[in-house]
Amino acid sequence: MPSDSALRIVWIYPDLLSTYGDQGNVLILEQRARKRGIPVETVYVRSADPVPDSGDIYLIGGGEDRPQILAAERLRKDDGLKRAVDRGASLLAVCAGYQIMGSVFGGEEGQPVAGIGLLDIESSRGPARAVGELAAEVDTGLGGHMLTGFENHMGVTRLGPGVRPLSRTVVGVGNGDGTEGCHAGKIVGTYLHGPALARNPWLADVFLSWMAGPLAPIDDTWYDRLRQERLSTVLPR
């Protein structure tokens, strides 16, 4: 991101994929950037519109089966997101959006639906719905924090050698194999709503630092207190 320009946040298909407060991820990024004096421009890309390739941070949320399939179809025809990632933009993909980033995911009846292949993952429908709070220990390459959030999905996701698990589950289901989400380069995929960045603002700072460089500290005392209260109700005693 040039020092004289605004950080450009792109929210993909809010009319199709934006459940359980996922738009809050955009708001948290805006807030934490502006607290540090980083100018922000946010672009909302509806499903009838092309995805611009000039953004810095891209976000896509979760949704039901039919909107997910439609979103995948449109993203396969529109290579704007791929061009942006290829030139160094970052991406947070949540739940249905996470599955779309892989090579395949399960449709309404479990049938395979093609993804867009930005992540080396394959998803399918699992035997039971995973619903509830999740807590997981994050990959040390991303800081080793504890990740928290809310999951509600039928997905089972298999990670290929081109990605690393985002975290290892302590409570919850995640990918279905003891891991939750994945990351590769500047792409992070996760099943977590909450929204994820409101529950884990340190992760918002990871995205901001990727695109804007080293960040000035801000007071997160309030968050640390709420975080400990939340973890005390989620983690096993």
Disulfide bonds with the S-S distance in Angstrom:
none
